[in-house]
Amino acid sequence: MNVEHARTFLAVADTGSFVAAAERLHITQSTVSARIATLEETLGARLFVRNRSGAVLTNSGGRFLKYAGQLVRTMERARQDIGLPKRFRGKVVIGARMGLWDGAMVDWFASLLRDHPDVSFRAEIGFEPELMQGLVEGRIDMGIMFTPQRRPNLSLIPLLTERLVMVTSNRNLAMRPDDYIHVDWGPEFDNQLSASFPEFPGPAVTVNIGWLGLQCLEKNGGCGYFPERLVHGRVAAGSLFVLPDAPVFELPAWVLVRVSTAEQKSAIGRRKSRPLGAASGERREGVARPEFPACSFGDLTGECSRLFVPGFAPVGSFRRSSQGC
């Protein structure tokens, strides 16, 4: 199926007119008609009903809308990925949770742009399911998340351990269901929370982004669990308070990098030759400094991943920041 045919179909569907679609695409109306006729023949269904007011989608045309959009978007992504300007030697796509971009990864990403001017980078925000899907499909080269899934073609590397502390807007406020703002930090956090508060009912407010939870807490008051590094400044300024008797939860974050089959076999061989109990990488104060593998899509992501942990060297201080709270 020709992507230009799909693009023409979308133009007709959007404008409701063969004439308007031709003007938008800078082609003749007869070309639009020919492309739609070819599509209808290929699909074996009529896509539009033409009348004096223009062109209206049939039921079959309505169902084809999402596929046409996917086809055009896929081709655009491929063109951007493959057809890079000559000054770039390659492209690396990095996806991570909003909570990890916020404060933890922005400086590191900025250093990548400075240190690798010959590489095109794309940064994305997502949650674990879509990040994992992007890694499996090859749309994402490096993913950073809290609860990854193991896959044969993905190298799983420990990055840092978040300390989630209970903070309140009022020094004298206790943790009550009506005041609790629940941030969806993933199933691992939910399990720890349920184990510590088995009688706790469902929260009145739930958000899936930590930044939004903090905004709600500051504007409406209440309490909630947030990474220590994100609330440290607010606690030091006296706008938020750490609930001293509340349990502190630890939530590990991981880096996932795609690797080739040959590299997996090589890594397995290295692990077999290592003495039992030997560490795969230096670990200090919850921050891993592993030996990153080179990746199947070239040295680019290998270079980025090797820079990753040194760029996060200050993360180790997150575990000590309670002294300032």
N, C-alpha and C positions, 0 to 999 in steps of 0.2 A: 504494500500500500504506500503510495507516494505521500510524503509528509505535506507537500504543497496542496494536495487534495484535501487533507484534513484541515490545513490552515484556511483554505477557501471555505470549507464547510462551516468552520467556526465564525468566519466573517459574515457569512450569510445568516447564520443563526443569531448573531449579535445585532446586525443591522436590520434584519427582517426584509432584506431586499437584495436581489441579484445585482441591481444597478449600483446600489450603495456599496456592496461588497467589492464590485469591480473598481469603483473609485478609490476605496480604501487600499486595495492591493495594487493599484496602478496597472491593471490588466483590462482587457476588453470583457464586455458582458458575455460574449459568445464563449470566451475561455472559461469564465465562471460556470456557465451552463454545461460545458463539456466536462469539466472536472467533477461537478456534482453528478452528472450522468454516469461517469466512470465509477464513482464511489457507489452509487446505487446498484450498478451492475455487479460490482465486486461483492457487495454485502447482500445482494439479493433482496433488497427492500427499498421502498420509496422513503426518502428522507424529508422532503418538503412538499407541501401543497401550495401551488402558486395561484394567486388570485389578483384582483385589481389593487388590493391594499399591500401586496408584497408577497413574501414567502413565509409560511408558517410550518413549524416542525411537526412532523407526524410522530406517533408514538415511537416508532423505530428510530426516528431522528433524535428524539429526546434521549433515548437509551444510548445512542452513539455519542452523545455530547461528551461524556466523561472519558471515553476511549480516545476521541479525537484530541481532547485536551492533554491527556497523558502522552500521546504520541508526539505532539508538538513540543511539550515541555521536555520530554526525554531527548529529543533532537537538539533543543536549545542547550540543555545541560552538556550533551556530548560535544557540541560545537565549542562551548566555553572551555570545556576540559581539555579537548584535544587541540583546538585551534588557538593556542596561546600565542601572544606576541613573541617575536624572536628573542626579546631580552630575557624571557623566562625560560628556564630549563625544565620546569615541571610545575605541578600544582599539588598542594596538600590540603585536604579538607579535614578540619578538626571540629568535632562536635562534643558538647558537654552540657551538663545540667546548668540551669541558670544560677543555682546556688553555688556552683563551683566557679563559674565565670566571675561572679560578683565578688570582687576583692581578691580572690585567690589566683586567678589565671590571667587577668587583664595585663598586668605588668610583664608576665612571661610572654604573652602573645605579642605585645609591643616590641619586646626584645627580639623575637623571631623576625619581625618585619625589618628591624634595623640590621640584624646580623645576616639576613638572607635576602638581599634585594633582588636576587635573580630567581626567586621562587615566588609563585603566586599562591597566596593563602586564602582559604575561605573558612570563616568561623560560623558555627551554627549552634543554636540553643535547642535542646530537646530533652525528652525524658527517656528512661531506660529502654522501653519497647521500641521506640522509633530510632534511637541511637544504635541499638543492637541490629535492627533491621537494616539500617544504613551500612553498618560494618559488614554484615553478611552479604549484602547485595553489591558491595564495593563502592557505594556512593560516598562513604566516609572512610578516611584512612586511619584516623586516630580518634578514639572515643574515651571520654572521661566521665565516670558515673559512680554511683554508690552500690548498686546491686546488679552486677554484670552476670551474664550467663556464659558458661564455658562452651567454646566452640573449637573444633579441631584446627581451624585455620586462623585462630586469634591467640595472640600472646597476651596473657593476663599479668599485669605488673602492679604491685601495691604502690600507691602514691603517697597518701597521707591519711591520718585519722582525725576526723572532725570530733570535737567535744561539743555535744549539744547540752546546753544549760537552760534551766527554767528561769526566765526573766519576767518581771512584772512592771507595770507602770506606776505602782504604788508600793512604797516600802513595806506597808503593813498588810498588803493584799496576800491572801492565801490562795492556793490552787483550788478553785471551785469550778464545777462544770459550766456554770453560766458565764464565767469570765475567760474560760480557756479557748484560745485560738489554735486550732490544730493545723500544723503544716505537714503536708504529705511528703516526708523525707524518704519514703519507700517502705517496702515490707519489713526490712530488717529493723528499722526504727519502730514501726507499728508493733512488732513482736515484743521488743524491749519495753515499750510503753504499756502494753497490755499485761505483761508479766509483773510490772511494778505497780500498776493501778488496776487490779482485776475487777474492782467494783465500779470503776469509772464509766459513766454512761457515754453515749455518743456526744461529740462536741456540738455546740450551737453554730460554730463557724469553722469551716475547713477551707484551706487554700492550698494550691499545689506549688506555689512559688514563695520562697522565704521573704523576698523583698516585699511582696504584697502583704504577708502576714505581719511584718514589722510596721507597715503603714497603718494597718488596721489597729494594731496594738497602741501605737502612738496617738492616733486620732480618737479612738473610742475607749482606750484603757483595756486592761485585762492582763493575761499572762500567756506564755507559750514557750516552746522549746526552739532555740535558735543556736547556730554555731557560735562558739565563744568568740571567734575572730570577728564576726560580723557585729556583735553587740558590745565588744570591748570598749570602743570609744564612747558609746552612749552610757555605758555603766560608769566609766570614769568621769563623764560629765554630770552624772547624777540624774539623767533623764529616765534611765531604766535601772532596775535593781535585780540582782541575782537572788533567787529564793534559796537560802542556805541549806534547808533541810530536804530539798528536792533531789532525787537521784540524778546523776550526770550520765548521759548515754554516749557511747563511743560508736562512731559510724565510719567505717573505712571507705576510702575512695580509691578507685582503680583506674589504671590506664589500659586500654585495649588497643593493640596494634595488629594489623593483618600481616601474616607471614606465609611464605610459600611452603609446600610440602617438603622440599629439600631442606629448607631451613629448620623445619620442625624436627626432621630426622637428625640433623646436626645438633640441635639443642638437646634432644633425647640422649644422644651419645655423650654429650658433655655432662649431663646429669648422672648418667650411669658411671662415668669415670670419676665423679666427685665422691669423696668419702661420705659415709652416712652421717647425717647431722650437720654437714657443712652448709653454711648459708649461701643462698644464691645471690645475695647482694648485701652490702653493708646496710644495717638498720640502726638508726639513731633517733631516739625520742619519737618513735612512731612514724618516721619518714624513711621510706625505703630508697636506697640508692642502687637499684639493680643494674645488671648489664643488659642493655636493651639490644634486641636483635635487629639486624638489617632486614628490611621488609621486601616482599616480593615485587612491589611496584617501584623498586629502585632504591637508591641511597637516600632520597630526600626525606622520607619519614624516619628512616634510621637516624639521620642527622638530627632531626627535630626531637625525636624521642630521647636521644642521648643528651640533648640540651635540657630536656624537660625537668628532670629532678634537680640538677644544679640551679635552675631557675626558681625552684621551689625550696631552696635551702632555708629561707626564713620560716617555712611552715612548721618546723620543729618547735618554734616558739609558741605555737598555738596551745601546746599542752601545758605551757607554763604561765599562760596569760591570766589564769585565775588569780594570781597574786595581785594583779592590777585591778581586779574586780572587787 
